[in-house]
Amino acid sequence: MFIRIILLLLGLISAVSAAVESPKKPNIILILADDAGYADFSFQGSQVFQTPNIDRIAETGVRFQQAYVSAAVCGPSRAGLITGKYQQKFGFEENNVPGYMSKSGTTGDDMGLPVDEKTIADYLKPLGYRTAILGKWHLGNADRFHPLNRGFDEFYGFRGGARSYFPFSENNPNHHLTENFLERNFGSYAETSRYLTDALADEAVAFVKRNRSNPFFLYLSFNAVHAPMDALPEDIQAFPTLSGNRQKVAAMTRALDRGVGKLLSTLDELQLTENTLLVFTNDNGGPTDHNASNNYPLSGTKATHLEGGIRVPFLMSWPKKLPKNISYNHPIITLDLLPTFYYAAGGKESLPEDIDGVNLLPFIQGIAKTKPHETLYWKKENRGAIRDGDWKLLRFPDRPAELYNLSVDVGESNNLALKHPDKLAALYKKLFQWELNLERPRWQLKREYEGKAMQRMDEYRTPKTPEAVH
């Protein structure tokens, strides 16, 4: 009897020790908005766009003041985010898929995230995570590029880059692209009767409830507030002082915030909030000319390398591990998400050397005293940009380069190229050296689209006032 008691006690001690040595892995949630304006959230200073639920993430976590994406348009930005690499390294360049905007050559089903590139989900699954993506994919329409072939266990959404927020009708000739129909897992298409933003939020809640007892990675990829400008009447009525697309984008943002609120409430109810690493960000700058988004105080829009095209709102919360309600002021980039998630999930092996992102956790926690990045790069065909410290160079194929000091000129209104020719030359050389290590683009835009991007940059150089109506 005495021996049995001793063995029982030893077993209990062993179980307690194991629990201490093996803490529960955090759940990981990435919420990605689409084409949102930099200023169009109340945590970013808006007085009209009220986003109380998204604000909660800022209040319980970290707000990054200088967060960037690796591309100024949707698809390439997502390719960099999900691989942790500059997408130009594997030829994704800065052009979207599929091929209706492409030159002759690689088109349609040949366009997508190369199948030999590992995704965040590929890294997390071996660590015991259940993985899901809900919403917009935009990394290739062919079956071999499908999320379920890229490390994800579950998919509910659409393969393309944009679609209606209301149900498609098979009888409508404008809705014939199968990549834009809602798909559950693989090849099963079923339109929802609900407004799409609400439907995606409900799916996120259901996924969390199903997986509450095991670590999960949820990539909630909203298409809000990307065009078409579809909004519910009750959301539109909440903004009587606005009009046109500005009113619609406000309404769509309200629905986005409502969806985030449903997810946060579910985490609270299931007592998962404390050990959930949650990130909210956006895929690129707001396209003011398309959806009336506002990037104040930044210059430029989506598709440009001005700050308004590549700097995005970015929040991170993990109550168990990270400080609350603070700002982080050094530059980061969405390439950092993969290594951050991997090491937070208990990854022990070193990541491949060609991963460009870094683990942000030591920097946020004050363990690492340096900056995550001294230099960041952007490239789209012959256009390019480099940020080195506080200096930023913009390079163009058909006009002089521009140079700005972002520490005193975040709106990029004072071109210092003529005053600092040595700095201009040094940055130009550094950008060129980076480009020597890139792969040739797998596809390119027709020239008409590249020209439109330059027109867009010139038209939206002057930042809008905080609540300007487009």
DRENDO-1510 file (C-alpha; in Angstrom, 1 decimal, always signed):
<recs>
REC; n; res; u; v; w
REC; 1; MET; +0.0; +0.0; +0.0 .
REC; 2; PHE; +2.8; +2.4; +1.0 .
REC; 3; ILE; +4.6; +1.6; -2.3 .
REC; 4; ARG; +1.5; +2.3; -4.3 .
REC; 5; ILE; +1.1; +5.7; -2.6 .
REC; 6; ILE; +4.7; +6.6; -3.4 .
REC; 7; LEU; +4.2; +5.6; -7.0 .
REC; 8; LEU; +1.0; +7.7; -7.2 .
REC; 9; LEU; +2.8; +10.7; -5.7 .
REC; 10; LEU; +5.7; +10.3; -8.1 .
REC; 11; GLY; +3.2; +10.1; -11.0 .
REC; 12; LEU; +1.5; +13.3; -9.9 .
REC; 13; ILE; +4.9; +15.1; -9.5 .
REC; 14; SER; +5.9; +13.9; -13.0 .
REC; 15; ALA; +2.6; +15.2; -14.5 .
REC; 16; VAL; +3.0; +18.5; -12.8 .
REC; 17; SER; +6.6; +18.8; -14.0 .
REC; 18; ALA; +5.5; +18.0; -17.5 .
REC; 19; ALA; +2.8; +20.6; -17.4 .
REC; 20; VAL; +5.3; +23.2; -16.2 .
REC; 21; GLU; +7.9; +22.2; -18.8 .
REC; 22; SER; +5.3; +22.1; -21.7 .
REC; 23; PRO; +3.0; +25.1; -21.5 .
REC; 24; LYS; +0.0; +25.1; -23.8 .
REC; 25; LYS; +0.9; +26.5; -27.2 .
REC; 26; PRO; -0.8; +29.8; -28.0 .
REC; 27; ASN; -3.6; +29.9; -30.5 .
REC; 28; ILE; -2.6; +32.2; -33.4 .
REC; 29; ILE; -5.1; +34.4; -35.3 .
REC; 30; LEU; -4.2; +36.7; -38.3 .
REC; 31; ILE; -7.0; +39.1; -39.3 .
REC; 32; LEU; -6.2; +40.7; -42.6 .
REC; 33; ALA; -8.4; +43.6; -43.9 .
REC; 34; ASP; -8.3; +44.4; -47.6 .
REC; 35; ASP; -7.7; +47.9; -49.2 .
REC; 36; ALA; -8.4; +49.8; -46.0 .
REC; 37; GLY; -7.3; +53.4; -45.6 .
REC; 38; TYR; -4.5; +54.1; -43.1 .
REC; 39; ALA; -6.7; +56.6; -41.3 .
REC; 40; ASP; -10.0; +54.8; -41.4 .
REC; 41; PHE; -10.0; +53.3; -37.9 .
REC; 42; SER; -10.7; +55.0; -34.7 .
REC; 43; PHE; -7.4; +53.5; -33.2 .
REC; 44; GLN; -5.7; +55.4; -36.1 .
REC; 45; GLY; -7.4; +58.7; -35.1 .
REC; 46; SER; -10.6; +58.7; -37.1 .
REC; 47; GLN; -13.5; +60.5; -35.5 .
REC; 48; VAL; -16.1; +59.2; -37.9 .
REC; 49; PHE; -15.1; +55.6; -38.6 .
REC; 50; GLN; -15.7; +54.0; -35.2 .
REC; 51; THR; -14.0; +50.6; -34.7 .
REC; 52; PRO; -14.4; +49.8; -31.0 .
REC; 53; ASN; -13.8; +46.1; -31.4 .
REC; 54; ILE; -10.6; +46.4; -33.4 .
REC; 55; ASP; -9.6; +49.2; -30.9 .
REC; 56; ARG; -9.7; +46.5; -28.2 .
REC; 57; ILE; -6.8; +44.8; -29.8 .
REC; 58; ALA; -4.8; +48.0; -29.5 .
REC; 59; GLU; -5.8; +48.4; -25.9 .
REC; 60; THR; -4.7; +44.9; -25.0 .
REC; 61; GLY; -1.6; +44.8; -27.1 .
REC; 62; VAL; +0.9; +46.7; -29.2 .
REC; 63; ARG; +0.3; +49.3; -32.0 .
REC; 64; PHE; +3.0; +49.4; -34.6 .
REC; 65; GLN; +3.6; +52.9; -35.8 .
REC; 66; GLN; +5.8; +52.0; -38.8 .
REC; 67; ALA; +4.4; +48.8; -40.2 .
REC; 68; TYR; +4.9; +47.9; -43.9 .
REC; 69; VAL; +3.8; +45.4; -46.4 .
REC; 70; SER; +6.2; +44.0; -49.0 .
REC; 71; ALA; +4.0; +45.1; -52.0 .
REC; 72; ALA; +1.6; +47.8; -52.7 .
REC; 73; VAL; -1.1; +45.5; -54.2 .
REC; 74; CYS; -3.0; +42.5; -52.9 .
REC; 75; GLY; -1.6; +39.3; -54.3 .
REC; 76; PRO; +2.1; +40.0; -54.0 .
REC; 77; SER; +1.7; +41.4; -50.6 .
REC; 78; ARG; +0.0; +38.2; -49.5 .
REC; 79; ALA; +2.7; +36.1; -51.2 .
REC; 80; GLY; +5.3; +37.8; -49.1 .
REC; 81; LEU; +3.3; +37.7; -45.9 .
REC; 82; ILE; +2.5; +34.0; -46.1 .
REC; 83; THR; +6.1; +32.9; -47.0 .
REC; 84; GLY; +8.1; +35.4; -44.9 .
REC; 85; LYS; +10.2; +36.2; -48.0 .
REC; 86; TYR; +10.3; +39.1; -50.4 .
REC; 87; GLN; +8.0; +37.7; -53.1 .
REC; 88; GLN; +10.4; +38.9; -55.9 .
REC; 89; LYS; +12.8; +36.1; -54.7 .
REC; 90; PHE; +10.5; +33.5; -56.3 .
REC; 91; GLY; +9.3; +35.6; -59.2 .
REC; 92; PHE; +5.9; +36.8; -57.9 .
REC; 93; GLU; +7.0; +40.4; -58.5 .
REC; 94; GLU; +4.4; +42.9; -57.6 .
REC; 95; ASN; +1.6; +41.9; -60.0 .
REC; 96; ASN; -1.7; +40.2; -59.2 .
REC; 97; VAL; -3.1; +37.0; -60.4 .
REC; 98; PRO; -4.9; +35.8; -62.6 .
REC; 99; GLY; -3.8; +36.7; -66.1 .
REC; 100; TYR; -6.4; +39.1; -67.4 .
REC; 101; MET; -3.9; +42.0; -66.6 .
REC; 102; SER; -0.8; +40.1; -67.8 .
REC; 103; LYS; +1.3; +40.3; -70.9 .
REC; 104; SER; +1.5; +37.2; -73.1 .
REC; 105; GLY; +3.4; +34.4; -71.5 .
REC; 106; THR; +2.5; +33.1; -68.1 .
REC; 107; THR; -1.3; +33.5; -67.6 .
REC; 108; GLY; -4.3; +32.1; -65.8 .
REC; 109; ASP; -3.7; +28.7; -64.2 .
REC; 110; ASP; +0.1; +29.1; -64.4 .
REC; 111; MET; +0.0; +32.1; -62.1 .
REC; 112; GLY; +0.2; +31.5; -58.4 .
REC; 113; LEU; +2.4; +31.0; -55.4 .
REC; 114; PRO; +5.1; +28.5; -56.5 .
REC; 115; VAL; +4.3; +25.1; -55.0 .
REC; 116; ASP; +7.8; +24.7; -53.6 .
REC; 117; GLU; +7.4; +27.7; -51.3 .
REC; 118; LYS; +6.4; +26.9; -47.8 .
REC; 119; THR; +3.6; +28.9; -46.1 .
REC; 120; ILE; +3.0; +29.8; -42.5 .
REC; 121; ALA; +0.5; +26.9; -42.3 .
REC; 122; ASP; +3.2; +24.5; -43.6 .
REC; 123; TYR; +5.4; +25.6; -40.7 .
REC; 124; LEU; +2.7; +25.4; -38.0 .
REC; 125; LYS; +1.1; +22.1; -38.9 .
REC; 126; PRO; +4.1; +20.0; -37.8 .
REC; 127; LEU; +4.0; +21.8; -34.5 .
REC; 128; GLY; +0.5; +20.4; -33.8 .
REC; 129; TYR; -1.7; +23.3; -35.1 .
REC; 130; ARG; -5.1; +22.9; -36.8 .
REC; 131; THR; -4.9; +25.5; -39.7 .
REC; 132; ALA; -7.6; +27.3; -41.6 .
REC; 133; ILE; -8.0; +30.2; -44.0 .
REC; 134; LEU; -11.4; +32.0; -44.3 .
REC; 135; GLY; -12.1; +34.5; -47.0 .
REC; 136; LYS; -9.8; +35.7; -49.8 .
REC; 137; TRP; -6.9; +33.6; -51.1 .
REC; 138; HIS; -5.6; +35.4; -54.2 .
REC; 139; LEU; -2.5; +33.2; -54.5 .
REC; 140; GLY; -3.5; +31.2; -57.6 .
REC; 141; ASN; -6.7; +29.8; -59.0 .
REC; 142; ALA; -5.4; +26.4; -60.2 .
REC; 143; ASP; -6.0; +23.4; -57.9 .
REC; 144; ARG; -2.3; +22.9; -57.2 .
REC; 145; PHE; -2.2; +26.4; -55.6 .
REC; 146; HIS; -5.3; +25.7; -53.5 .
REC; 147; PRO; -5.1; +26.4; -49.7 .
REC; 148; LEU; -5.6; +22.8; -48.9 .
REC; 149; ASN; -2.5; +22.0; -50.9 .
REC; 150; ARG; -0.6; +24.7; -49.1 .
REC; 151; GLY; -0.7; +23.6; -45.5 .
REC; 152; PHE; -4.2; +24.5; -44.6 .
REC; 153; ASP; -6.7; +22.0; -43.1 .
REC; 154; GLU; -9.8; +24.1; -43.8 .
REC; 155; PHE; -10.8; +26.7; -46.3 .
REC; 156; TYR; -14.0; +28.6; -46.7 .
REC; 157; GLY; -13.8; +31.5; -49.1 .
REC; 158; PHE; -12.9; +32.3; -52.7 .
REC; 159; ARG; -9.7; +31.8; -54.7 .
REC; 160; GLY; -9.7; +35.1; -56.6 .
REC; 161; GLY; -9.0; +38.7; -55.7 .
REC; 162; ALA; -12.5; +40.2; -55.3 .
REC; 163; ARG; -16.1; +39.3; -55.4 .
REC; 164; SER; -19.6; +40.5; -54.5 .
REC; 165; TYR; -20.5; +40.7; -50.8 .
REC; 166; PHE; -23.9; +39.3; -51.7 .
REC; 167; PRO; -24.7; +35.9; -53.2 .
REC; 168; PHE; -23.7; +35.2; -56.8 .
REC; 169; SER; -26.4; +34.0; -59.2 .
REC; 170; GLU; -25.3; +31.3; -61.6 .
REC; 171; ASN; -27.6; +32.9; -64.2 .
REC; 172; ASN; -25.7; +36.2; -64.1 .
REC; 173; PRO; -23.2; +36.3; -67.0 .
REC; 174; ASN; -21.0; +38.6; -65.0 .
REC; 175; HIS; -20.5; +36.0; -62.3 .
REC; 176; HIS; -19.0; +33.2; -64.4 .
REC; 177; LEU; -15.5; +33.0; -62.8 .
REC; 178; THR; -15.4; +29.9; -60.6 .
REC; 179; GLU; -12.6; +31.3; -58.6 .
REC; 180; ASN; -15.0; +33.9; -57.2 .
REC; 181; PHE; -17.7; +31.6; -56.0 .
REC; 182; LEU; -17.6; +30.7; -52.3 .
REC; 183; GLU; -16.0; +27.3; -51.8 .
REC; 184; ARG; -15.9; +25.1; -48.8 .
REC; 185; ASN; -12.7; +23.1; -48.5 .
REC; 186; PHE; -12.0; +21.8; -52.1 .
REC; 187; GLY; -14.4; +22.0; -55.0 .
REC; 188; SER; -17.6; +22.3; -53.1 .
REC; 189; TYR; -19.2; +25.6; -54.1 .
REC; 190; ALA; -22.1; +27.0; -52.0 .
REC; 191; GLU; -23.1; +30.7; -51.8 .
REC; 192; THR; -24.2; +32.0; -48.5 .
REC; 193; SER; -27.4; +34.0; -48.1 .
REC; 194; ARG; -25.6; +36.3; -45.6 .
REC; 195; TYR; -23.6; +39.5; -46.2 .
REC; 196; LEU; -20.1; +38.0; -46.8 .
REC; 197; THR; -18.3; +39.9; -44.0 .
REC; 198; ASP; -20.8; +38.6; -41.5 .
REC; 199; ALA; -20.6; +35.1; -42.9 .
REC; 200; LEU; -16.8; +35.0; -42.7 .
REC; 201; ALA; -17.0; +36.1; -39.1 .
REC; 202; ASP; -19.5; +33.4; -38.2 .
REC; 203; GLU; -17.2; +30.8; -39.8 .
REC; 204; ALA; -14.3; +32.1; -37.7 .
REC; 205; VAL; -16.4; +31.7; -34.6 .
REC; 206; ALA; -17.4; +28.2; -35.5 .
REC; 207; PHE; -13.8; +27.2; -36.3 .
REC; 208; VAL; -12.6; +28.5; -32.9 .
REC; 209; LYS; -15.4; +26.6; -31.1 .
REC; 210; ARG; -14.5; +23.4; -32.9 .
REC; 211; ASN; -10.9; +23.7; -32.0 .
REC; 212; ARG; -11.0; +25.2; -28.5 .
REC; 213; SER; -9.1; +22.3; -26.9 .
REC; 214; ASN; -6.2; +22.3; -29.4 .
REC; 215; PRO; -3.8; +24.9; -30.7 .
REC; 216; PHE; -5.0; +26.5; -34.0 .
REC; 217; PHE; -3.9; +28.9; -36.6 .
REC; 218; LEU; -6.7; +30.9; -38.1 .
REC; 219; TYR; -6.0; +33.2; -41.1 .
REC; 220; LEU; -9.2; +35.3; -41.3 .
REC; 221; SER; -8.7; +37.0; -44.7 .
REC; 222; PHE; -11.6; +39.5; -45.0 .
REC; 223; ASN; -12.2; +41.0; -48.5 .
REC; 224; ALA; -13.6; +44.1; -46.7 .
REC; 225; VAL; -13.2; +46.9; -47.7 .
REC; 226; HIS; -12.1; +46.0; -51.2 .
REC; 227; ALA; -14.5; +46.9; -54.1 .
REC; 228; PRO; -17.3; +46.3; -55.1 .
REC; 229; MET; -18.7; +48.8; -52.7 .
REC; 230; ASP; -21.4; +46.6; -51.3 .
REC; 231; ALA; -22.9; +47.6; -47.9 .
REC; 232; LEU; -25.9; +46.7; -45.8 .
REC; 233; PRO; -28.6; +49.4; -45.5 .
REC; 234; GLU; -28.3; +49.4; -41.7 .
REC; 235; ASP; -24.6; +50.0; -41.9 .
REC; 236; ILE; -25.0; +52.8; -44.4 .
REC; 237; GLN; -27.6; +54.5; -42.2 .
REC; 238; ALA; -25.1; +54.7; -39.4 .
REC; 239; PHE; -23.2; +57.4; -41.4 .
REC; 240; PRO; -25.8; +60.1; -42.4 .
REC; 241; THR; -23.2; +62.9; -42.7 .
REC; 242; LEU; -21.2; +61.0; -45.4 .
REC; 243; SER; -22.1; +60.3; -49.0 .
REC; 244; GLY; -21.1; +58.2; -52.0 .
REC; 245; ASN; -18.3; +55.7; -51.7 .
REC; 246; ARG; -17.1; +57.4; -48.5 .
REC; 247; GLN; -20.3; +56.5; -46.9 .
REC; 248; LYS; -20.1; +53.0; -48.3 .
REC; 249; VAL; -16.6; +52.3; -47.1 .
REC; 250; ALA; -17.5; +53.6; -43.7 .
REC; 251; ALA; -20.4; +51.1; -43.7 .
REC; 252; MET; -18.2; +48.3; -44.9 .
REC; 253; THR; -15.7; +49.1; -42.1 .
REC; 254; ARG; -18.5; +49.0; -39.5 .
REC; 255; ALA; -19.3; +45.5; -40.7 .
REC; 256; LEU; -15.6; +44.5; -40.6 .
REC; 257; ASP; -15.4; +45.7; -37.0 .
REC; 258; ARG; -18.6; +43.9; -36.1 .
REC; 259; GLY; -17.1; +40.7; -37.4 .
REC; 260; VAL; -13.9; +41.2; -35.4 .
REC; 261; GLY; -16.0; +41.8; -32.3 .
REC; 262; LYS; -17.8; +38.5; -32.7 .
REC; 263; LEU; -14.5; +36.7; -32.8 .
REC; 264; LEU; -13.1; +38.5; -29.8 .
REC; 265; SER; -16.2; +37.8; -27.8 .
REC; 266; THR; -15.9; +34.1; -28.6 .
REC; 267; LEU; -12.3; +34.1; -27.4 .
REC; 268; ASP; -13.4; +35.7; -24.2 .
REC; 269; GLU; -16.3; +33.3; -23.7 .
REC; 270; LEU; -14.1; +30.3; -24.2 .
REC; 271; GLN; -11.3; +31.8; -22.0 .
REC; 272; LEU; -8.9; +31.7; -24.9 .
REC; 273; THR; -8.0; +35.4; -25.1 .
REC; 274; GLU; -5.1; +35.3; -22.6 .
REC; 275; ASN; -3.1; +32.7; -24.6 .
REC; 276; THR; -4.0; +33.8; -28.2 .
REC; 277; LEU; -1.5; +35.7; -30.3 .
REC; 278; LEU; -3.7; +37.9; -32.5 .
REC; 279; VAL; -2.6; +40.2; -35.3 .
REC; 280; PHE; -4.8; +42.7; -37.2 .
REC; 281; THR; -3.4; +44.4; -40.2 .
REC; 282; ASN; -4.1; +45.4; -43.9 .
REC; 283; ASP; -2.8; +44.1; -47.2 .
REC; 284; ASN; -1.7; +47.4; -48.7 .
REC; 285; GLY; -2.6; +51.1; -48.7 .
REC; 286; GLY; -6.1; +52.3; -49.4 .
REC; 287; PRO; -7.1; +52.9; -53.1 .
REC; 288; THR; -8.6; +56.3; -52.6 .
REC; 289; ASP; -9.7; +56.5; -56.2 .
REC; 290; HIS; -11.6; +53.2; -56.0 .
REC; 291; ASN; -13.2; +53.0; -52.5 .
REC; 292; ALA; -12.7; +56.6; -51.1 .
REC; 293; SER; -10.4; +55.3; -48.4 .
REC; 294; ASN; -8.2; +57.8; -46.6 .
REC; 295; ASN; -4.5; +57.3; -46.0 .
REC; 296; TYR; -3.9; +60.5; -43.9 .
REC; 297; PRO; -1.2; +61.6; -43.0 .
REC; 298; LEU; +0.5; +59.6; -45.7 .
REC; 299; SER; +1.0; +60.5; -49.3 .
REC; 300; GLY; -0.1; +58.2; -52.1 .
REC; 301; THR; -2.4; +55.2; -52.5 .
REC; 302; LYS; -2.5; +51.5; -53.2 .
REC; 303; ALA; -0.2; +50.5; -56.1 .
REC; 304; THR; +2.4; +53.2; -55.4 .
REC; 305; HIS; +5.6; +53.1; -53.3 .
REC; 306; LEU; +4.7; +56.3; -51.5 .
REC; 307; GLU; +4.0; +55.6; -47.8 .
REC; 308; GLY; +0.2; +55.6; -48.5 .
REC; 309; GLY; +0.7; +52.5; -50.6 .
REC; 310; ILE; +2.9; +50.4; -48.4 .
REC; 311; ARG; +2.5; +51.5; -44.7 .
REC; 312; VAL; -0.4; +49.9; -43.0 .
REC; 313; PRO; -2.2; +49.8; -39.6 .
REC; 314; PHE; -0.8; +46.9; -37.5 .
REC; 315; LEU; -1.8; +45.6; -34.1 .
REC; 316; MET; -0.6; +42.6; -32.1 .
REC; 317; SER; -2.0; +41.2; -28.9 .
REC; 318; TRP; -0.9; +38.3; -26.7 .
REC; 319; PRO; -2.0; +39.2; -23.1 .
REC; 320; LYS; -0.1; +36.3; -21.6 .
REC; 321; LYS; +3.3; +37.4; -23.1 .
REC; 322; LEU; +3.2; +40.9; -24.5 .
REC; 323; PRO; +2.8; +44.3; -22.9 .
REC; 324; LYS; -0.6; +46.1; -23.2 .
REC; 325; ASN; -1.5; +49.4; -24.8 .
REC; 326; ILE; +1.9; +50.4; -26.0 .
REC; 327; SER; +3.3; +51.7; -29.3 .
REC; 328; TYR; +6.3; +50.2; -31.1 .
REC; 329; ASN; +8.1; +52.8; -33.2 .
REC; 330; HIS; +10.7; +51.0; -35.3 .
REC; 331; PRO; +9.9; +49.8; -38.8 .
REC; 332; ILE; +8.6; +46.2; -39.2 .
REC; 333; ILE; +7.1; +44.4; -42.2 .
REC; 334; THR; +4.5; +41.7; -42.7 .
REC; 335; LEU; +7.3; +39.3; -43.7 .
REC; 336; ASP; +7.9; +39.2; -39.9 .
REC; 337; LEU; +4.7; +37.3; -39.3 .
REC; 338; LEU; +5.9; +33.9; -40.3 .
REC; 339; PRO; +9.0; +33.8; -38.0 .
REC; 340; THR; +7.0; +35.4; -35.2 .
REC; 341; PHE; +4.3; +32.8; -35.4 .
REC; 342; TYR; +6.7; +30.0; -35.8 .
REC; 343; TYR; +8.8; +30.7; -32.7 .
REC; 344; ALA; +5.7; +31.7; -30.6 .
REC; 345; ALA; +4.3; +28.2; -31.5 .
REC; 346; GLY; +7.4; +26.5; -30.1 .
REC; 347; GLY; +9.5; +26.1; -33.3 .
REC; 348; LYS; +12.9; +24.9; -32.3 .
REC; 349; GLU; +14.8; +24.6; -35.6 .
REC; 350; SER; +16.3; +27.6; -37.3 .
REC; 351; LEU; +14.3; +28.9; -40.2 .
REC; 352; PRO; +15.9; +28.8; -43.7 .
REC; 353; GLU; +18.4; +31.6; -44.4 .
REC; 354; ASP; +16.3; +33.0; -47.2 .
REC; 355; ILE; +13.5; +34.0; -44.8 .
REC; 356; ASP; +13.6; +37.8; -44.8 .
REC; 357; GLY; +11.2; +38.3; -41.8 .
REC; 358; VAL; +12.4; +38.3; -38.2 .
REC; 359; ASN; +10.8; +37.2; -34.9 .
REC; 360; LEU; +9.3; +40.3; -33.5 .
REC; 361; LEU; +8.7; +39.0; -30.0 .
REC; 362; PRO; +12.1; +39.8; -28.5 .
REC; 363; PHE; +11.9; +43.3; -29.8 .
REC; 364; ILE; +8.5; +44.0; -28.4 .
REC; 365; GLN; +9.5; +42.4; -25.0 .
REC; 366; GLY; +12.6; +44.6; -24.8 .
REC; 367; ILE; +15.0; +41.6; -25.0 .
REC; 368; ALA; +16.5; +42.6; -28.3 .
REC; 369; LYS; +17.8; +46.2; -28.2 .
REC; 370; THR; +18.4; +46.7; -31.9 .
REC; 371; LYS; +15.9; +47.4; -34.6 .
REC; 372; PRO; +14.1; +44.5; -36.4 .
REC; 373; HIS; +15.2; +46.0; -39.8 .
REC; 374; GLU; +17.6; +48.7; -40.8 .
REC; 375; THR; +16.7; +48.4; -44.5 .
REC; 376; LEU; +13.5; +47.5; -46.3 .
REC; 377; TYR; +12.9; +47.1; -50.1 .
REC; 378; TRP; +10.1; +47.3; -52.6 .
REC; 379; LYS; +10.0; +46.7; -56.4 .
REC; 380; LYS; +7.5; +46.6; -59.2 .
REC; 381; GLU; +9.1; +46.1; -62.6 .
REC; 382; ASN; +11.4; +49.1; -63.1 .
REC; 383; ARG; +9.9; +51.1; -60.2 .
REC; 384; GLY; +11.6; +50.5; -56.8 .
REC; 385; ALA; +12.0; +51.9; -53.3 .
REC; 386; ILE; +14.3; +51.4; -50.4 .
REC; 387; ARG; +14.0; +52.6; -46.8 .
REC; 388; ASP; +17.4; +52.7; -45.0 .
REC; 389; GLY; +17.1; +54.1; -41.5 .
REC; 390; ASP; +14.9; +57.1; -41.9 .
REC; 391; TRP; +15.9; +57.8; -45.5 .
REC; 392; LYS; +13.7; +56.6; -48.4 .
REC; 393; LEU; +14.5; +56.5; -52.1 .
REC; 394; LEU; +11.9; +56.2; -54.8 .
REC; 395; ARG; +13.2; +55.1; -58.2 .
REC; 396; PHE; +11.3; +55.5; -61.5 .
REC; 397; PRO; +12.0; +54.4; -65.1 .
REC; 398; ASP; +11.1; +57.7; -66.7 .
REC; 399; ARG; +11.6; +60.5; -64.2 .
REC; 400; PRO; +14.3; +61.5; -61.6 .
REC; 401; ALA; +14.5; +59.6; -58.4 .
REC; 402; GLU; +13.1; +61.1; -55.2 .
REC; 403; LEU; +14.6; +61.2; -51.6 .
REC; 404; TYR; +12.8; +61.8; -48.3 .
REC; 405; ASN; +13.7; +61.8; -44.6 .
REC; 406; LEU; +10.7; +60.1; -43.0 .
REC; 407; SER; +11.6; +61.1; -39.5 .
REC; 408; VAL; +10.6; +64.7; -40.4 .
REC; 409; ASP; +8.5; +64.2; -43.5 .
REC; 410; VAL; +6.1; +61.3; -43.3 .
REC; 411; GLY; +3.9; +62.9; -46.0 .
REC; 412; GLU; +6.9; +62.8; -48.5 .
REC; 413; SER; +6.4; +66.5; -49.5 .
REC; 414; ASN; +10.0; +67.7; -49.4 .
REC; 415; ASN; +12.2; +65.9; -52.0 .
REC; 416; LEU; +15.8; +66.1; -50.9 .
REC; 417; ALA; +17.4; +64.4; -53.9 .
REC; 418; LEU; +19.2; +67.6; -55.1 .
REC; 419; LYS; +20.4; +68.5; -51.6 .
REC; 420; HIS; +21.8; +65.1; -50.7 .
REC; 421; PRO; +23.2; +63.5; -54.0 .
REC; 422; ASP; +25.7; +61.3; -52.1 .
REC; 423; LYS; +22.8; +59.7; -50.0 .
REC; 424; LEU; +20.8; +59.4; -53.2 .
REC; 425; ALA; +23.6; +57.5; -54.9 .
REC; 426; ALA; +24.3; +55.3; -52.0 .
REC; 427; LEU; +20.7; +54.2; -51.7 .
REC; 428; TYR; +20.4; +53.7; -55.4 .
REC; 429; LYS; +23.4; +51.4; -55.3 .
REC; 430; LYS; +22.0; +49.4; -52.3 .
REC; 431; LEU; +18.7; +48.9; -54.0 .
REC; 432; PHE; +20.4; +47.7; -57.2 .
REC; 433; GLN; +22.6; +45.2; -55.2 .
REC; 434; TRP; +19.4; +43.8; -53.6 .
REC; 435; GLU; +17.8; +43.3; -57.0 .
REC; 436; LEU; +20.8; +41.2; -58.2 .
REC; 437; ASN; +19.5; +38.4; -55.9 .
REC; 438; LEU; +16.0; +38.3; -57.2 .
REC; 439; GLU; +14.4; +35.9; -59.7 .
REC; 440; ARG; +13.0; +37.1; -63.0 .
REC; 441; PRO; +9.3; +37.9; -62.8 .
REC; 442; ARG; +7.1; +34.9; -63.7 .
REC; 443; TRP; +4.5; +37.3; -65.3 .
REC; 444; GLN; +4.2; +41.1; -65.9 .
REC; 445; LEU; +1.5; +43.7; -66.3 .
REC; 446; LYS; +0.4; +45.1; -69.5 .
REC; 447; ARG; +1.9; +48.6; -69.8 .
REC; 448; GLU; -1.4; +50.3; -69.5 .
REC; 449; TYR; -1.8; +49.2; -65.9 .
REC; 450; GLU; +1.7; +50.3; -64.9 .
REC; 451; GLY; +0.9; +53.7; -66.5 .
REC; 452; LYS; -2.2; +53.9; -64.4 .
REC; 453; ALA; -0.2; +53.3; -61.2 .
REC; 454; MET; +2.0; +56.3; -62.0 .
REC; 455; GLN; -1.1; +58.5; -62.7 .
REC; 456; ARG; -2.5; +57.4; -59.4 .
REC; 457; MET; +0.7; +58.4; -57.6 .
REC; 458; ASP; +0.7; +61.9; -59.1 .
REC; 459; GLU; -3.0; +62.5; -58.4 .
REC; 460; TYR; -2.9; +61.5; -54.7 .
REC; 461; ARG; +0.5; +62.9; -53.6 .
REC; 462; THR; -1.1; +65.4; -51.2 .
REC; 463; PRO; -2.5; +63.7; -48.1 .
REC; 464; LYS; -6.2; +64.2; -47.5 .
REC; 465; THR; -7.4; +65.8; -44.3 .
REC; 466; PRO; -8.3; +63.2; -41.6 .
REC; 467; GLU; -12.0; +63.1; -42.4 .
REC; 468; ALA; -12.0; +64.2; -46.0 .
REC; 469; VAL; -14.8; +63.0; -48.2 .
REC; 470; HIS; -13.6; +61.8; -51.6 .
</recs>
